[in-house]
Each structure stands twice: as structure tokens, then as C-alpha cells.
Amino acid sequence: MTTTIDARGRVTIPVALRRALGMREGDTVVLSAEGGVVRLALAEGALDPGRPVTDECLVACLAQTTSPFDGLAAAAEADHRAGRTVSIRDYAVEKGITLDA
């Protein structure tokens, strides 16, 4: 399959490929480049939203990325999607902390 890069640097992944890989709008992908080859992978491949993020899970995700911040962001997003996060306001209420308005 081939595709082109548009003026804003975006690449369209063909529908057949997105369907084959189970990609949906809004999915986070990880990009890496080595030896002139660009690799694209779903971030969720290493982070299953149905289970807690473990050290092994983070290592697997970080191995797919070019920046450790990308892996940490993917872990945070997986936690959020799985409902394992709370807002700062909810946390403050739970801990009895008063936030400035």
C-alpha cells in the first residue's frame, strides 16, 4: 500500500489497513524510525486498558517509543481510559485540601 504526506505532514492510513489492525479514530499511536524505516504501532499494544500499568508494561511501551515521555504519556492515557484516574479537585476533596479558586 502507498499513501502520501500532505502539506501539514499528515499521512492517511488506508481503511483496509486500519480495519486489519483494529485502529479507531482517537487511538494513540507510537512512531519510531530506524534505518530509513518508519514504524507505527498502536500504543495500546503494550498498554491494555483493562489491567493496571506494571513496570513490565511500562518497559514494553517504552521499548516502542523514541522518547520516554511518549511511553509515560501512553501509560497515563491508558489509566485514564480505564477509569483509574481522578481529577485534582476530587483528589483535594478526598484529602481535605482546599484549592484556591
KOLBALO-794650 format. One record per atom (N, C-alpha, C): atom name; residue in three letters; x, y, z. Coordinates in nm, 2 decimals, padded with zeros to 4 digits. Example, Ala and Ser with C-alpha at 12.3 -4.5 7.8 and 13.67 -1.06 7.14 Angstrom:
% KOLBALO-794650
atomo residuo px py pz
N ALA 01.32 -00.57 00.78
CA ALA 01.23 -00.45 00.78
C ALA 01.32 -00.33 00.78
N SER 01.28 -00.22 00.71
CA SER 01.37 -00.11 00.71
C SER 01.29 00.00 00.79
***
This chain:
% KOLBALO-794650
atomo residuo px py pz
N MET 00.08 -00.12 00.00
CA MET 00.00 00.00 00.00
C MET 00.09 00.12 00.00
N THR 00.04 00.23 -00.06
CA THR 00.11 00.35 -00.06
C THR 00.02 00.46 -00.02
N THR 00.07 00.57 00.03
CA THR 00.00 00.69 00.07
C THR 00.09 00.81 00.05
N THR 00.04 00.93 00.07
CA THR 00.12 01.05 00.05
C THR 00.11 01.13 00.18
N ILE 00.21 01.22 00.19
CA ILE 00.22 01.31 00.31
C ILE 00.16 01.44 00.26
N ASP 00.06 01.50 00.33
CA ASP 00.00 01.62 00.29
C ASP 00.09 01.74 00.34
N ALA 00.04 01.86 00.30
CA ALA 00.12 01.98 00.33
C ALA 00.14 02.00 00.48
N ARG 00.06 01.95 00.57
CA ARG 00.07 01.96 00.71
C ARG 00.15 01.85 00.77
N GLY 00.21 01.76 00.69
CA GLY 00.29 01.65 00.74
C GLY 00.21 01.53 00.78
N ARG 00.08 01.52 00.75
CA ARG -00.01 01.41 00.79
C ARG -00.01 01.30 00.69
N VAL -00.02 01.18 00.74
CA VAL -00.03 01.06 00.65
C VAL -00.16 00.99 00.68
N THR -00.23 00.96 00.57
CA THR -00.35 00.88 00.59
C THR -00.33 00.73 00.58
N ILE -00.37 00.66 00.69
CA ILE -00.36 00.52 00.69
C ILE -00.48 00.46 00.61
N PRO -00.46 00.38 00.51
CA PRO -00.57 00.33 00.43
C PRO -00.67 00.25 00.52
N VAL -00.80 00.26 00.48
CA VAL -00.91 00.20 00.56
C VAL -00.88 00.05 00.58
N ALA -00.84 -00.02 00.48
CA ALA -00.82 -00.16 00.49
C ALA -00.71 -00.20 00.59
N LEU -00.61 -00.11 00.60
CA LEU -00.50 -00.14 00.70
C LEU -00.55 -00.10 00.84
N ARG -00.63 00.01 00.85
CA ARG -00.68 00.05 00.98
C ARG -00.78 -00.06 01.04
N ARG -00.86 -00.11 00.95
CA ARG -00.95 -00.22 00.99
C ARG -00.88 -00.35 01.03
N ALA -00.78 -00.38 00.95
CA ALA -00.70 -00.50 00.98
C ALA -00.63 -00.49 01.12
N LEU -00.59 -00.37 01.15
CA LEU -00.52 -00.35 01.28
C LEU -00.61 -00.31 01.39
N GLY -00.73 -00.29 01.36
CA GLY -00.83 -00.25 01.47
C GLY -00.81 -00.11 01.51
N MET -00.76 -00.02 01.43
CA MET -00.74 00.12 01.46
C MET -00.87 00.19 01.45
N ARG -00.89 00.28 01.55
CA ARG -01.01 00.37 01.55
C ARG -00.97 00.51 01.56
N GLU -01.06 00.60 01.52
CA GLU -01.03 00.75 01.54
C GLU -01.01 00.77 01.69
N GLY -00.90 00.85 01.72
CA GLY -00.87 00.89 01.85
C GLY -00.77 00.80 01.92
N ASP -00.74 00.68 01.85
CA ASP -00.63 00.59 01.91
C ASP -00.50 00.67 01.91
N THR -00.42 00.63 02.01
CA THR -00.28 00.69 02.02
C THR -00.19 00.59 01.95
N VAL -00.10 00.64 01.87
CA VAL 00.00 00.56 01.80
C VAL 00.14 00.61 01.84
N VAL 00.23 00.51 01.83
CA VAL 00.37 00.54 01.86
C VAL 00.45 00.53 01.73
N LEU 00.53 00.63 01.70
CA LEU 00.61 00.63 01.58
C LEU 00.76 00.62 01.62
N SER 00.83 00.54 01.54
CA SER 00.98 00.53 01.56
C SER 01.04 00.52 01.42
N ALA 01.16 00.55 01.41
CA ALA 01.23 00.55 01.29
C ALA 01.37 00.48 01.31
N GLU 01.40 00.39 01.22
CA GLU 01.53 00.33 01.22
C GLU 01.57 00.28 01.08
N GLY 01.69 00.31 01.04
CA GLY 01.74 00.27 00.91
C GLY 01.66 00.31 00.80
N GLY 01.60 00.43 00.80
CA GLY 01.51 00.48 00.70
C GLY 01.37 00.42 00.69
N VAL 01.34 00.34 00.79
CA VAL 01.20 00.28 00.80
C VAL 01.13 00.35 00.92
N VAL 01.01 00.39 00.89
CA VAL 00.92 00.45 00.99
C VAL 00.83 00.34 01.04
N ARG 00.82 00.32 01.17
CA ARG 00.73 00.22 01.23
C ARG 00.62 00.28 01.31
N LEU 00.50 00.24 01.29
CA LEU 00.38 00.29 01.36
C LEU 00.32 00.18 01.43
N ALA 00.29 00.20 01.56
CA ALA 00.22 00.09 01.64
C ALA 00.12 00.16 01.73
N LEU 00.01 00.08 01.75
CA LEU -00.09 00.13 01.85
C LEU -00.03 00.13 01.99
N ALA -00.04 00.24 02.06
CA ALA 00.01 00.25 02.19
C ALA -00.05 00.15 02.28
N GLU -00.18 00.12 02.26
CA GLU -00.25 00.02 02.34
C GLU -00.19 -00.12 02.33
N GLY -00.11 -00.15 02.23
CA GLY -00.05 -00.28 02.21
C GLY 00.03 -00.32 02.33
N ALA 00.09 -00.22 02.40
CA ALA 00.17 -00.25 02.52
C ALA 00.09 -00.22 02.65
N LEU -00.01 -00.14 02.63
CA LEU -00.09 -00.09 02.75
C LEU -00.23 -00.14 02.74
N ASP -00.26 -00.25 02.80
CA ASP -00.40 -00.30 02.80
C ASP -00.48 -00.22 02.90
N PRO -00.58 -00.14 02.85
CA PRO -00.66 -00.06 02.95
C PRO -00.73 -00.14 03.05
N GLY -00.74 -00.27 03.04
CA GLY -00.81 -00.35 03.13
C GLY -00.73 -00.39 03.25
N ARG -00.60 -00.36 03.25
CA ARG -00.52 -00.41 03.36
C ARG -00.43 -00.29 03.41
N PRO -00.39 -00.30 03.54
CA PRO -00.30 -00.20 03.59
C PRO -00.17 -00.18 03.51
N VAL -00.12 -00.07 03.51
CA VAL 00.01 -00.04 03.45
C VAL 00.12 -00.09 03.54
N THR 00.19 -00.19 03.50
CA THR 00.30 -00.25 03.58
C THR 00.44 -00.21 03.52
N ASP 00.54 -00.23 03.60
CA ASP 00.68 -00.20 03.55
C ASP 00.70 -00.27 03.41
N GLU 00.66 -00.40 03.40
CA GLU 00.68 -00.47 03.28
C GLU 00.61 -00.40 03.16
N CYS 00.49 -00.36 03.19
CA CYS 00.40 -00.29 03.09
C CYS 00.47 -00.16 03.04
N LEU 00.52 -00.08 03.14
CA LEU 00.59 00.04 03.10
C LEU 00.71 00.01 03.02
N VAL 00.79 -00.09 03.06
CA VAL 00.91 -00.12 02.98
C VAL 00.87 -00.16 02.84
N ALA 00.77 -00.24 02.82
CA ALA 00.72 -00.28 02.69
C ALA 00.68 -00.15 02.61
N CYS 00.61 -00.06 02.67
CA CYS 00.57 00.06 02.60
C CYS 00.69 00.15 02.57
N LEU 00.78 00.17 02.66
CA LEU 00.89 00.25 02.64
C LEU 00.98 00.19 02.53
N ALA 00.98 00.06 02.52
CA ALA 01.07 00.00 02.41
C ALA 01.01 00.03 02.27
N GLN 00.88 00.07 02.26
CA GLN 00.82 00.10 02.13
C GLN 00.84 00.25 02.10
N THR 00.89 00.33 02.19
CA THR 00.89 00.47 02.16
C THR 01.03 00.53 02.14
N THR 01.04 00.65 02.09
CA THR 01.17 00.71 02.07
C THR 01.20 00.80 02.19
N SER 01.10 00.84 02.27
CA SER 01.11 00.92 02.38
C SER 01.04 00.86 02.50
N PRO 01.11 00.86 02.62
CA PRO 01.04 00.80 02.74
C PRO 00.92 00.88 02.77
N PHE 00.91 01.01 02.74
CA PHE 00.79 01.08 02.77
C PHE 00.67 01.03 02.69
N ASP 00.69 00.98 02.56
CA ASP 00.58 00.92 02.49
C ASP 00.53 00.80 02.56
N GLY 00.61 00.72 02.61
CA GLY 00.57 00.60 02.68
C GLY 00.49 00.63 02.81
N LEU 00.54 00.73 02.88
CA LEU 00.47 00.77 03.01
C LEU 00.34 00.83 02.97
N ALA 00.33 00.91 02.86
CA ALA 00.20 00.97 02.82
C ALA 00.10 00.86 02.78
N ALA 00.15 00.76 02.71
CA ALA 00.06 00.64 02.68
C ALA 00.01 00.57 02.80
N ALA 00.10 00.55 02.90
CA ALA 00.06 00.49 03.02
C ALA -00.05 00.57 03.09
N ALA -00.03 00.70 03.10
CA ALA -00.13 00.79 03.16
C ALA -00.26 00.78 03.09
N GLU -00.25 00.78 02.96
CA GLU -00.38 00.78 02.88
C GLU -00.45 00.64 02.90
N ALA -00.38 00.54 02.91
CA ALA -00.44 00.40 02.93
C ALA -00.51 00.40 03.07
N ASP -00.44 00.46 03.17
CA ASP -00.50 00.47 03.30
C ASP -00.63 00.55 03.30
N HIS -00.63 00.66 03.23
CA HIS -00.74 00.75 03.22
C HIS -00.86 00.67 03.15
N ARG -00.83 00.61 03.04
CA ARG -00.93 00.54 02.96
C ARG -00.99 00.42 03.04
N ALA -00.91 00.36 03.13
CA ALA -00.96 00.25 03.22
C ALA -01.03 00.30 03.34
N GLY -01.04 00.44 03.36
CA GLY -01.11 00.49 03.48
C GLY -01.02 00.48 03.60
N ARG -00.89 00.48 03.59
CA ARG -00.81 00.47 03.71
C ARG -00.75 00.60 03.75
N THR -00.81 00.71 03.70
CA THR -00.76 00.84 03.74
C THR -00.87 00.93 03.80
N VAL -00.83 01.03 03.88
CA VAL -00.93 01.12 03.94
C VAL -00.88 01.26 03.91
N SER -00.98 01.35 03.91
CA SER -00.94 01.49 03.89
C SER -00.87 01.55 04.01
N ILE -00.80 01.66 03.99
CA ILE -00.73 01.72 04.10
C ILE -00.83 01.77 04.20
N ARG -00.95 01.82 04.16
CA ARG -01.05 01.86 04.25
C ARG -01.10 01.75 04.34
N ASP -01.13 01.63 04.28
CA ASP -01.18 01.52 04.35
C ASP -01.07 01.47 04.45
N TYR -00.95 01.47 04.41
CA TYR -00.84 01.43 04.50
C TYR -00.83 01.52 04.62
N ALA -00.84 01.65 04.59
CA ALA -00.83 01.75 04.70
C ALA -00.94 01.73 04.80
N VAL -01.06 01.71 04.75
CA VAL -01.18 01.69 04.84
C VAL -01.15 01.56 04.93
N GLU -01.11 01.46 04.86
CA GLU -01.08 01.33 04.93
C GLU -00.98 01.35 05.04
N LYS -00.88 01.43 05.02
CA LYS -00.77 01.45 05.11
C LYS -00.79 01.57 05.21
N GLY -00.91 01.64 05.19
CA GLY -00.93 01.75 05.28
C GLY -00.85 01.87 05.24
N ILE -00.81 01.89 05.12
CA ILE -00.73 02.00 05.08
C ILE -00.81 02.11 05.01
N THR -00.79 02.23 05.05
CA THR -00.87 02.34 04.99
C THR -00.79 02.40 04.88
N LEU -00.85 02.40 04.76
CA LEU -00.78 02.46 04.64
C LEU -00.82 02.61 04.63
N ASP -00.73 02.69 04.58
CA ASP -00.76 02.83 04.56
C ASP -00.85 02.84 04.44
N ALA -00.95 02.93 04.44
CA ALA -01.04 02.95 04.33
C ALA -00.98 03.00 04.21
***
